């Protein structure tokens, strides 16, 4: 029987029943099919045309789905999954969509057989718990101080990306950057804030091999008076300010009535003395470089250049925070509150260089900096944008490993082990939940199957051989070599995944599938647009005497 569609007050439509379940599942499968071909090292690239007419060439799941303009609410929530995965762990953005799409696909048969969605969701949640238990069992702890092991893990995680052709370069940059900004909190905990303290500076020109992690920071600014201020200082004393070094202007319009001619000179002298006083308070700490986030008056520039001090003004707050972390300075709000401990002495060199047409200031050779800049060079902006996306993923993976130093096999081996274990367990489950539980076990095979498809090998033969090897939960490290499509030992090929990337992928995919299965109504409060030219003029309303009596009279 077809589900009813209710129309309420001409602007609110409501669909309910199994029709909605099927619509949601179809929409989710469509989203999964869009990026299915971008999984694995032999994946296809997508060329996207954004709203501004720019072109993006990428195989990053999140970057592709971000550009899609989809109206269906279930498809939108699937796209949100990819964004969540990217923000949370930085990798697995394609896997999570493929897995969630497969979980919904296998649930469709049970919806047709009139299974209640709650029963399916209960079975899925049980499968998730057991899958995470399998992950814990097959995971392997690693030493974060073993650089070759860490490099291998980061390389295998970004091996599916466009920049994998550049070898160790991206993995080296990511590892150097994340180890630089890592802070030990004690009790084995480690804080790595890659958004706040790592800046990626993209400068077109040069070769990608010229990219490097600076032992300090750089920003797109020059000194205020280039001719009079030094552009190179060794072991600079740096003062960071968050206040303007110019005369304060009135909040509102200020009028000053001057009776005598001398009063004008007095006013000007007061302004000059105020600025001179600010500069004296700063200069008594003998700085070599003064950086402020606000303005710097010409008079202050004069006093600084006279004292041989370089100055930079109107710097971004985020850049100022990074400089403070790199050279161990403290950002001061008022010059009269300056102390010797606020002066940054951790930097080894301040230098202004011209790259292309612009000047960049470098504060480098810092002693134990807790912030850094990754300088990326490349042939074009498109290449640099893709390298930056891959670098962000690599840094996220490095951060995850530093925080949770555990890894699991890659190449679909983890999913096959989870699938085989769940298939064994499903025989011990009683009641009708047994069948959705088994279907969830089969759904995990979507990842190795997609890898095999993208390699161009015989999918049925490869999957049958893999299922045979994993039959009793054995050979946990046997998976697919993403380049050749052959069955191989992942430990030998050093194809690994970070533990919490896999765990987050499973959690996000199954929870999202459960949420979409629970939806049985789509209520839209948006009025359907009519085709242009088909608008009908509104019918004239005839007012009756009763209506006139009911109206409130406006007093004269």
RODO-2510 file (C-alpha; in nm, 4 decimals, decimal comma):
residues 556
     n   res          X          Y          Z
     1     x     0,0000     0,0000     0,0000
     2     x     0,1365     0,3397    -0,0927
     3     x     0,2217     0,5675     0,2008
     4     x     0,0042     0,8743     0,2440
     5     x     0,1365     1,2187     0,1590
     6     x    -0,0358     1,4816     0,3700
     7     x    -0,0673     1,8406     0,2516
     8     x    -0,1179     2,0854     0,5371
     9     x    -0,2125     2,4484     0,4738
    10     x    -0,0624     2,4377     0,1226
    11     x     0,2926     2,5035     0,2497
    12     x     0,3726     2,2014     0,4674
    13     x     0,4148     1,8566     0,3082
    14     x     0,4758     1,5379     0,5007
    15     x     0,5812     1,1941     0,3709
    16     x     0,5813     0,8904     0,5964
    17     x     0,6358     0,5151     0,6084
    18     x     0,8674     0,2781     0,4211
    19     x     0,8658     0,5134     0,1209
    20     x     1,0830     0,7547     0,3224
    21     x     1,3202     0,4740     0,4250
    22     x     1,3697     0,3760     0,0610
    23     x     1,4192     0,7399    -0,0471
    24     x     1,6816     0,7941     0,2266
    25     x     1,8657     0,4724     0,1407
    26     x     1,8709     0,5557    -0,2327
    27     x     2,0010     0,9085    -0,1643
    28     x     2,2762     0,7748     0,0662
    29     x     2,3785     0,5115    -0,1903
    30     x     2,3986     0,7824    -0,4577
    31     x     2,6381     0,9888    -0,2431
    32     x     2,8503     0,6787    -0,1708
    33     x     2,8647     0,5923    -0,5433
    34     x     2,9948     0,9413    -0,6279
    35     x     3,3155     0,8963    -0,4267
    36     x     3,3460     0,5140    -0,4358
    37     x     3,6062     0,5363    -0,7149
    38     x     3,8321     0,7638    -0,5065
    39     x     3,9163     0,4919    -0,2492
    40     x     4,2677     0,3478    -0,2545
    41     x     4,6030     0,4353    -0,4150
    42     x     4,4850     0,3501    -0,7673
    43     x     4,1765     0,5690    -0,7324
    44     x     4,0347     0,8130    -0,9852
    45     x     4,0575     1,1916    -0,9465
    46     x     3,7545     1,4200    -0,9641
    47     x     3,7569     1,7602    -1,1336
    48     x     3,5231     2,0022    -0,9600
    49     x     3,4022     2,3407    -1,0769
    50     x     3,3285     2,5619    -0,7770
    51     x     3,0788     2,8513    -0,7524
    52     x     3,3443     3,1110    -0,8444
    53     x     3,4413     2,9219    -1,1612
    54     x     3,7634     2,7848    -1,0125
    55     x     3,8753     2,4273    -1,0795
    56     x     3,9619     2,1769    -0,8048
    57     x     4,1266     1,8452    -0,8947
    58     x     4,1288     1,6033    -0,5987
    59     x     4,0498     1,2542    -0,4734
    60     x     3,9881     1,3671    -0,1147
    61     x     3,6360     1,2541    -0,0137
    62     x     3,5611     1,5585     0,1997
    63     x     3,6879     1,8084    -0,0605
    64     x     3,4642     1,6485    -0,3283
    65     x     3,1459     1,6290    -0,1202
    66     x     3,1966     1,9836     0,0111
    67     x     3,1429     2,1180    -0,3434
    68     x     2,8226     1,9206    -0,4092
    69     x     2,4917     2,1043    -0,4092
    70     x     2,2374     1,8412    -0,3014
    71     x     1,8804     1,9100    -0,1930
    72     x     1,7894     1,5742    -0,0346
    73     x     1,8154     1,5944     0,3480
    74     x     1,9493     1,2353     0,3872
    75     x     2,2231     1,3013     0,1299
    76     x     2,3126     1,6232     0,3136
    77     x     2,3549     1,4336     0,6409
    78     x     2,5826     1,1834     0,4599
    79     x     2,7993     1,4720     0,3370
    80     x     2,8129     1,5992     0,6957
    81     x     2,9637     1,2623     0,7978
    82     x     3,2637     1,3224     0,5761
    83     x     3,3174     1,6688     0,7245
    84     x     3,2912     1,5326     1,0794
    85     x     3,5448     1,2588     1,0015
    86     x     3,7827     1,5151     0,8490
    87     x     3,7640     1,7440     1,1534
    88     x     3,7833     1,4618     1,4071
    89     x     4,0678     1,2472     1,2696
    90     x     4,1578     1,3959     0,9287
    91     x     4,1562     1,0644     0,7388
    92     x     3,9015     0,8023     0,6282
    93     x     3,6631     1,0582     0,4726
    94     x     3,5897     0,8292     0,1747
    95     x     3,5764     0,5038     0,3766
    96     x     3,3137     0,6391     0,6156
    97     x     3,0752     0,7322     0,3304
    98     x     3,1262     0,4001     0,1478
    99     x     3,0689     0,2029     0,4703
   100     x     2,7621     0,4028     0,5751
   101     x     2,6138     0,3641     0,2240
   102     x     2,6700    -0,0129     0,2385
   103     x     2,5148    -0,0407     0,5878
   104     x     2,2002     0,1290     0,4555
   105     x     2,2023    -0,0807     0,1378
   106     x     2,1975    -0,4128     0,3307
   107     x     1,9232    -0,2768     0,5586
   108     x     1,6908    -0,2194     0,2608
   109     x     1,6048    -0,5921     0,2343
   110     x     1,4918    -0,5955     0,5997
   111     x     1,2780    -0,2826     0,5528
   112     x     1,1057    -0,4633     0,2627
   113     x     1,0414    -0,7639     0,4910
   114     x     0,8702    -0,5263     0,7390
   115     x     1,1459    -0,5453     1,0042
   116     x     1,1123    -0,2599     1,2496
   117     x     1,4021    -0,0062     1,2116
   118     x     1,4681    -0,0226     1,5883
   119     x     1,5456    -0,3957     1,5589
   120     x     1,7931    -0,3274     1,2753
   121     x     1,9558    -0,0414     1,4724
   122     x     1,9892    -0,2628     1,7815
   123     x     2,1664    -0,5287     1,5745
   124     x     2,3932    -0,2634     1,4179
   125     x     2,4914    -0,1230     1,7577
   126     x     2,5734    -0,4724     1,8803
   127     x     2,7854    -0,5266     1,5661
   128     x     2,9659    -0,1961     1,6341
   129     x     3,0557    -0,3008     1,9902
   130     x     3,1919    -0,6345     1,8655
   131     x     3,3809    -0,4648     1,5775
   132     x     3,5564    -0,2277     1,8214
   133     x     3,6470    -0,5274     2,0403
   134     x     3,8082    -0,6947     1,7334
   135     x     3,9997    -0,3711     1,6598
   136     x     4,1405    -0,3737     2,0154
   137     x     4,2409    -0,7363     1,9724
   138     x     4,4305    -0,6973     1,6429
   139     x     4,5808    -0,3507     1,7105
   140     x     4,9533    -0,3109     1,7692
   141     x     5,1231    -0,0496     1,9899
   142     x     5,4130     0,1511     1,8467
   143     x     5,6931     0,3687     1,9821
   144     x     5,6337     0,7340     1,8831
   145     x     6,0088     0,8029     1,9083
   146     x     6,0851     0,5505     1,6317
   147     x     6,0912     0,7902     1,3350
   148     x     6,1122     0,5259     1,0593
   149     x     5,8034     0,3465     1,1986
   150     x     5,6129     0,6764     1,2286
   151     x     5,7109     0,7778     0,8731
   152     x     5,5937     0,4407     0,7403
   153     x     5,2558     0,4789     0,9108
   154     x     5,1992     0,8366     0,7890
   155     x     5,3078     0,7355     0,4363
   156     x     5,0679     0,4406     0,4274
   157     x     4,7801     0,6610     0,5474
   158     x     4,8390     0,9239     0,2765
   159     x     4,9521     0,6715     0,0132
   160     x     4,6083     0,6977    -0,1490
   161     x     4,6474     1,0730    -0,1971
   162     x     4,7669     1,2663    -0,5006
   163     x     5,1008     1,3594    -0,3343
   164     x     5,2005     0,9949    -0,2727
   165     x     5,4059     1,0291    -0,5929
   166     x     5,6420     1,2673    -0,4103
   167     x     5,7617     0,9933    -0,1735
   168     x     5,8521     1,0816     0,1820
   169     x     5,8272     1,4603     0,1391
   170     x     5,4735     1,5177     0,2745
   171     x     5,5152     1,2558     0,5506
   172     x     5,8428     1,4239     0,6590
   173     x     5,6839     1,7708     0,6643
   174     x     5,3798     1,6478     0,8608
   175     x     5,5875     1,4572     1,1151
   176     x     5,8332     1,7446     1,1682
   177     x     5,5500     1,9971     1,2128
   178     x     5,3446     1,7879     1,4585
   179     x     5,6444     1,6844     1,6719
   180     x     5,7481     2,0521     1,6896
   181     x     5,4160     2,1764     1,8311
   182     x     5,3461     1,8735     2,0566
   183     x     5,3241     1,9541     2,4277
   184     x     5,3477     1,6878     2,6993
   185     x     5,0701     1,7284     2,9562
   186     x     5,2063     1,4548     3,1861
   187     x     5,0559     1,1125     3,2703
   188     x     5,1305     0,9975     2,9160
   189     x     4,8981     1,2605     2,7617
   190     x     5,0128     1,4776     2,4720
   191     x     4,8445     1,7873     2,3265
   192     x     4,9032     1,8623     1,9561
   193     x     4,7096     2,1677     1,8292
   194     x     4,7702     2,1662     1,4538
   195     x     4,5060     2,4300     1,3736
   196     x     4,6338     2,6976     1,6090
   197     x     5,0103     2,6593     1,6022
   198     x     5,0909     2,5246     1,2526
   199     x     5,0523     2,7702     0,9645
   200     x     5,0783     2,6480     0,6062
   201     x     5,2165     2,9242     0,3817
   202     x     5,1704     2,8557     0,0080
   203     x     5,3972     3,0471    -0,2307
   204     x     5,3728     2,9607    -0,6038
   205     x     5,7100     2,9175    -0,7732
   206     x     6,0076     2,6911    -0,7183
   207     x     5,9821     2,3138    -0,6802
   208     x     5,7815     2,1051    -0,4363
   209     x     6,1119     1,9666    -0,3034
   210     x     6,1945     2,3207    -0,1781
   211     x     5,9104     2,2918     0,0780
   212     x     6,0262     2,2806     0,4397
   213     x     5,9186     2,3146     0,8025
   214     x     6,0668     2,6303     0,9541
   215     x     6,2059     2,6130     1,3048
   216     x     6,0009     2,9206     1,3812
   217     x     5,7407     3,1291     1,1992
   218     x     5,7033     3,3457     0,8893
   219     x     5,4398     3,6016     0,7905
   220     x     5,3651     3,8284     0,4970
   221     x     5,4861     4,1617     0,6435
   222     x     5,7824     4,3975     0,6037
   223     x     5,9309     4,6394     0,8576
   224     x     5,7463     4,9760     0,8752
   225     x     6,0345     5,1936     0,7466
   226     x     6,2480     4,9677     0,5228
   227     x     6,5256     5,2237     0,4625
   228     x     6,5889     5,3081     0,8280
   229     x     6,5080     4,9816     1,0093
   230     x     6,7221     4,6677     1,0044
   231     x     6,5962     4,3732     0,8003
   232     x     6,8280     4,1167     0,9559
   233     x     6,8900     4,0754     1,3307
   234     x     7,0752     3,7850     1,4950
   235     x     6,9421     3,6717     1,8385
   236     x     6,6738     3,9446     1,8500
   237     x     6,4975     4,0580     2,1675
   238     x     6,1298     4,0619     2,0624
   239     x     5,8444     4,2541     2,2250
   240     x     5,4869     4,1634     2,1206
   241     x     5,2077     4,4192     2,1745
   242     x     4,8317     4,4160     2,1421
   243     x     4,7852     4,7955     2,1590
   244     x     4,8235     5,0917     1,9195
   245     x     5,1376     5,3056     1,9440
   246     x     4,9621     5,6228     1,8294
   247     x     4,7607     5,8992     1,9914
   248     x     4,4156     5,7836     2,1031
   249     x     4,1319     5,9211     1,8973
   250     x     3,8066     6,0242     2,0655
   251     x     3,5314     5,7612     2,0678
   252     x     3,2771     6,0190     1,9456
   253     x     3,3245     6,3480     1,7652
   254     x     3,5457     6,5602     1,9870
   255     x     3,5540     6,9427     1,9658
   256     x     3,8372     7,1478     2,1181
   257     x     3,7847     7,5255     2,1455
   258     x     4,1164     7,7098     2,1255
   259     x     4,1226     8,0719     2,2371
   260     x     4,4945     8,1467     2,2016
   261     x     4,7367     8,0553     1,9269
   262     x     4,9739     7,8841     2,1742
   263     x     4,7003     7,6354     2,2783
   264     x     4,7307     7,4554     1,9439
   265     x     5,1022     7,4024     1,9989
   266     x     5,0297     7,2749     2,3529
   267     x     4,7802     7,0187     2,2167
   268     x     5,0289     6,8914     1,9579
   269     x     5,3030     6,8756     2,2222
   270     x     5,0759     6,6696     2,4501
   271     x     5,0202     6,4188     2,1679
   272     x     5,3932     6,3977     2,0993
   273     x     5,4744     6,3529     2,4689
   274     x     5,2160     6,0764     2,5013
   275     x     5,3717     5,8801     2,2112
   276     x     5,7255     5,9552     2,3349
   277     x     5,6304     5,8232     2,6791
   278     x     5,4976     5,4964     2,5222
   279     x     5,8199     5,4529     2,3225
   280     x     6,0424     5,5237     2,6253
   281     x     5,8597     5,2545     2,8271
   282     x     5,9252     5,0043     2,5464
   283     x     6,2837     5,1117     2,4670
   284     x     6,4047     5,0784     2,8263
   285     x     6,3921     4,6981     2,7780
   286     x     6,6410     4,7335     2,4854
   287     x     6,4348     4,5381     2,2232
   288     x     6,5585     4,4720     1,8696
   289     x     6,2136     4,4073     1,7240
   290     x     5,8710     4,5444     1,8254
   291     x     5,5603     4,3828     1,6750
   292     x     5,2096     4,5201     1,7334
   293     x     4,8672     4,4024     1,6163
   294     x     4,7418     4,7628     1,5928
   295     x     4,8661     5,0861     1,4322
   296     x     5,2052     5,2554     1,4696
   297     x     5,2301     5,6350     1,4257
   298     x     5,5017     5,8072     1,2209
   299     x     5,6431     5,9633     1,5383
   300     x     5,6750     5,6227     1,7085
   301     x     5,8489     5,4917     1,3937
   302     x     6,0917     5,7851     1,4197
   303     x     6,1795     5,7077     1,7843
   304     x     6,2225     5,3355     1,7087
   305     x     6,4415     5,3868     1,3998
   306     x     6,6507     5,6426     1,5969
   307     x     6,7083     5,3757     1,8657
   308     x     6,7929     5,1125     1,5998
   309     x     6,4779     4,9075     1,6660
   310     x     6,2830     4,7398     1,3814
   311     x     5,9033     4,7550     1,4013
   312     x     5,6147     4,5655     1,2345
   313     x     5,2514     4,6789     1,2617
   314     x     4,9006     4,5442     1,1995
   315     x     4,9926     4,1780     1,2393
   316     x     4,7155     3,9173     1,2635
   317     x     4,6249     3,7914     1,6095
   318     x     4,6860     3,4279     1,5067
   319     x     5,0352     3,5114     1,3741
   320     x     5,1146     3,7030     1,6933
   321     x     5,0141     3,3982     1,9023
   322     x     5,2434     3,1763     1,6943
   323     x     5,5388     3,4165     1,7368
   324     x     5,4789     3,4188     2,1136
   325     x     5,4897     3,0367     2,1194
   326     x     5,7980     3,0206     1,8957
   327     x     6,0220     3,2736     2,0731
   328     x     5,8740     3,2386     2,4254
   329     x     5,7453     3,5977     2,4456
   330     x     5,4286     3,7233     2,6166
   331     x     5,1793     3,9443     2,4307
   332     x     5,1371     4,2671     2,6345
   333     x     4,8250     4,4867     2,6266
   334     x     4,9763     4,8035     2,7779
   335     x     5,3392     4,9216     2,7435
   336     x     5,3508     5,0367     3,1096
   337     x     5,2899     4,6743     3,2178
   338     x     5,5981     4,5412     3,0344
   339     x     5,8383     4,3205     3,2310
   340     x     6,1718     4,1625     3,1423
   341     x     6,0073     3,8161     3,1405
   342     x     5,7696     3,9320     2,8605
   343     x     6,0588     3,9865     2,6161
   344     x     6,1080     3,6956     2,3729
   345     x     6,4694     3,5802     2,3540
   346     x     6,4172     3,2312     2,2074
   347     x     6,4608     3,3273     1,8388
   348     x     6,7990     3,2879     1,6674
   349     x     6,7377     3,5078     1,3630
   350     x     6,4953     3,7735     1,2344
   351     x     6,5163     3,8314     0,8615
   352     x     6,3030     3,9893     0,5886
   353     x     6,3256     3,8151     0,2495
   354     x     6,1672     3,8923    -0,0835
   355     x     5,9965     3,5889    -0,2402
   356     x     5,8405     3,6672    -0,5774
   357     x     5,6901     4,0155    -0,5549
   358     x     5,6240     4,0159    -0,1809
   359     x     5,8269     4,0569     0,1376
   360     x     5,8095     3,7915     0,4086
   361     x     5,9419     3,8219     0,7638
   362     x     6,1099     3,5132     0,9114
   363     x     6,1626     3,4550     1,2846
   364     x     6,3581     3,1294     1,2750
   365     x     6,6269     2,9160     1,4447
   366     x     6,4173     2,9242     1,7637
   367     x     6,5166     2,7191     2,0690
   368     x     6,2487     2,4528     2,1247
   369     x     5,9660     2,6366     1,9402
   370     x     5,6073     2,5304     2,0132
   371     x     5,4721     2,6798     1,6874
   372     x     5,5943     2,6529     1,3309
   373     x     5,5239     2,7425     0,9699
   374     x     5,5247     2,4929     0,6832
   375     x     5,6529     2,6689     0,3699
   376     x     5,5082     2,5060     0,0553
   377     x     5,6510     2,5797    -0,2901
   378     x     5,5069     2,4470    -0,6147
   379     x     5,4418     2,5113    -0,9815
   380     x     5,0816     2,6310    -0,9593
   381     x     4,8094     2,7298    -0,7138
   382     x     4,6026     2,4188    -0,7956
   383     x     4,8971     2,1923    -0,7135
   384     x     4,9657     2,3822    -0,3897
   385     x     4,6002     2,3607    -0,2822
   386     x     4,5986     1,9818    -0,3319
   387     x     4,9341     1,9453    -0,1518
   388     x     4,7961     2,1524     0,1378
   389     x     4,4866     1,9283     0,1644
   390     x     4,7074     1,6179     0,1693
   391     x     4,9431     1,7800     0,4222
   392     x     4,6500     1,8594     0,6540
   393     x     4,5450     1,4911     0,6387
   394     x     4,9030     1,3779     0,7046
   395     x     4,9332     1,6147     1,0034
   396     x     4,6024     1,4883     1,1436
   397     x     4,7278     1,1288     1,1132
   398     x     5,0578     1,2243     1,2851
   399     x     4,8632     1,3953     1,5643
   400     x     4,6410     1,0876     1,6108
   401     x     4,9439     0,8580     1,6349
   402     x     5,1163     1,0876     1,8857
   403     x     4,7994     1,0924     2,0997
   404     x     4,7065     0,7212     2,0559
   405     x     5,0145     0,5235     1,9439
   406     x     4,8302     0,2158     1,8124
   407     x     4,7896     0,0865     1,4589
   408     x     4,5805    -0,1709     1,2723
   409     x     4,6361    -0,3407     0,9329
   410     x     4,5345    -0,1472     0,6201
   411     x     4,4401    -0,2662     0,2711
   412     x     4,0964    -0,3906     0,3825
   413     x     4,2507    -0,6510     0,6189
   414     x     4,0893    -0,4956     0,9293
   415     x     3,7414    -0,4923     0,7724
   416     x     3,7761    -0,8565     0,6560
   417     x     3,8857    -0,9692     1,0044
   418     x     3,5941    -0,7795     1,1632
   419     x     3,3527    -0,9274     0,9050
   420     x     3,4746    -1,2879     0,9621
   421     x     3,4568    -1,2516     1,3429
   422     x     3,1032    -1,1056     1,3318
   423     x     2,9864    -1,3857     1,0978
   424     x     3,1105    -1,6418     1,3525
   425     x     2,9387    -1,4608     1,6401
   426     x     2,6038    -1,4213     1,4660
   427     x     2,5248    -1,7934     1,5205
   428     x     2,5193    -1,7298     1,8973
   429     x     2,2667    -1,4430     1,8667
   430     x     1,9052    -1,5319     1,9317
   431     x     1,5925    -1,3770     1,7871
   432     x     1,5345    -1,1776     1,4691
   433     x     1,8325    -0,9478     1,5407
   434     x     2,0548    -1,2279     1,4108
   435     x     1,9879    -1,1453     1,0417
   436     x     2,0580    -0,7672     1,0502
   437     x     2,3696    -0,8490     1,2587
   438     x     2,4925    -1,0860     0,9877
   439     x     2,4090    -0,8268     0,7188
   440     x     2,6233    -0,5693     0,9068
   441     x     2,9095    -0,8243     0,9047
   442     x     2,8759    -0,8567     0,5249
   443     x     2,8610    -0,4760     0,4838
   444     x     3,2150    -0,4399     0,6262
   445     x     3,3419    -0,6190     0,3136
   446     x     3,2485    -0,3123     0,1053
   447     x     3,5886    -0,1514     0,1739
   448     x     3,8128    -0,4378     0,0442
   449     x     3,5668    -0,4989    -0,2421
   450     x     3,5873    -0,1333    -0,3507
   451     x     3,9692    -0,1454    -0,3249
   452     x     3,9728    -0,4495    -0,5532
   453     x     3,7367    -0,2788    -0,8014
   454     x     3,9567     0,0322    -0,8163
   455     x     4,2663    -0,1846    -0,8825
   456     x     4,0972    -0,3373    -1,1872
   457     x     4,1342    -0,7005    -1,0740
   458     x     3,8751    -0,9803    -1,0768
   459     x     3,6654    -0,8781    -0,7744
   460     x     3,4841    -1,2110    -0,7158
   461     x     3,8026    -1,4235    -0,7239
   462     x     3,9963    -1,1800    -0,5031
   463     x     3,7163    -1,1504    -0,2452
   464     x     3,6600    -1,5289    -0,2349
   465     x     4,0328    -1,5900    -0,1773
   466     x     4,0440    -1,3237     0,0960
   467     x     3,7321    -1,4584     0,2697
   468     x     3,8931    -1,8049     0,2682
   469     x     4,2086    -1,6731     0,4363
   470     x     4,0065    -1,4825     0,6982
   471     x     3,7476    -1,7616     0,7469
   472     x     3,8122    -1,8306     1,1159
   473     x     3,9330    -1,4856     1,2123
   474     x     4,2883    -1,5902     1,1205
   475     x     4,5480    -1,4075     0,9037
   476     x     4,4387    -1,0687     1,0409
   477     x     4,7184    -0,8965     0,8430
   478     x     4,6212    -1,0382     0,5005
   479     x     4,4704    -0,7751     0,2717
   480     x     4,4830    -0,6230    -0,0773
   481     x     4,7883    -0,4420    -0,2125
   482     x     4,6157    -0,1277    -0,3427
   483     x     4,8684    -0,0788    -0,6239
   484     x     4,8726    -0,4249    -0,7826
   485     x     4,5473    -0,5733    -0,6486
   486     x     4,7308    -0,8844    -0,5248
   487     x     4,6625    -1,0508    -0,1894
   488     x     4,9559    -0,9789     0,0424
   489     x     5,0695    -0,9507     0,4051
   490     x     5,0136    -0,5902     0,5150
   491     x     5,2895    -0,6124     0,7772
   492     x     5,5498    -0,6892     0,5088
   493     x     5,4278    -0,4113     0,2781
   494     x     5,4016    -0,1692     0,5749
   495     x     5,0413    -0,0804     0,4896
   496     x     4,8904     0,0364     0,8187
   497     x     4,6076     0,2512     0,9465
   498     x     4,5902     0,4516     1,2672
   499     x     4,3710     0,2756     1,5267
   500     x     4,1514     0,5738     1,6114
   501     x     4,0921     0,6572     1,2400
   502     x     3,9453     0,3069     1,1918
   503     x     3,7498     0,3199     1,5192
   504     x     3,6052     0,6632     1,4283
   505     x     3,5139     0,5380     1,0767
   506     x     3,3171     0,2429     1,2172
   507     x     3,1436     0,4510     1,4854
   508     x     3,0458     0,7351     1,2500
   509     x     2,9247     0,5059     0,9686
   510     x     2,7097     0,2770     1,1856
   511     x     2,5657     0,5544     1,4027
   512     x     2,4760     0,7589     1,0927
   513     x     2,3145     0,4565     0,9256
   514     x     2,1102     0,3910     1,2423
   515     x     2,0011     0,7546     1,2549
   516     x     1,8836     0,7564     0,8911
   517     x     1,6970     0,4248     0,9390
   518     x     1,5069     0,5734     1,2331
   519     x     1,3644     0,8519     1,0139
   520     x     1,0076     0,7638     0,9121
   521     x     0,8783     1,1130     0,8261
   522     x     1,0157     1,3969     0,6176
   523     x     0,8238     1,7138     0,6957
   524     x     0,9010     2,0092     0,4725
   525     x     0,7872     2,3596     0,5594
   526     x     0,9091     2,5032     0,2280
   527     x     0,6533     2,6002    -0,0331
   528     x     0,7208     2,4281    -0,3662
   529     x     0,8373     2,6724    -0,6319
   530     x     0,6055     2,7176    -0,9276
   531     x     0,7434     2,7238    -1,2792
   532     x     0,8086     3,0782    -1,4054
   533     x     0,5117     3,2205    -1,5938
   534     x     0,2678     2,9725    -1,4387
   535     x     0,1784     3,1883    -1,1395
   536     x    -0,1965     3,2316    -1,1100
   537     x    -0,3305     3,5643    -0,9892
   538     x    -0,4873     3,5351    -0,6455
   539     x    -0,8654     3,5291    -0,6475
   540     x    -1,0352     3,8478    -0,5215
   541     x    -1,1861     3,7961    -0,1757
   542     x    -1,5398     3,9135    -0,1070
   543     x    -1,5841     4,0629     0,2352
   544     x    -1,9102     3,9874     0,4089
   545     x    -2,0849     4,1963     0,6669
   546     x    -1,9846     3,9514     0,9403
   547     x    -1,6152     4,0092     0,8593
   548     x    -1,6600     4,3825     0,8833
   549     x    -1,8255     4,3489     1,2269
   550     x    -1,5363     4,1377     1,3578
   551     x    -1,2695     4,3941     1,2598
   552     x    -1,1298     4,6179     1,5308
   553     x    -1,2223     4,9803     1,4865
   554     x    -0,9277     5,2215     1,4866
   555     x    -1,0037     5,5188     1,7151
   556     x    -0,9929     5,8580     1,5478
***
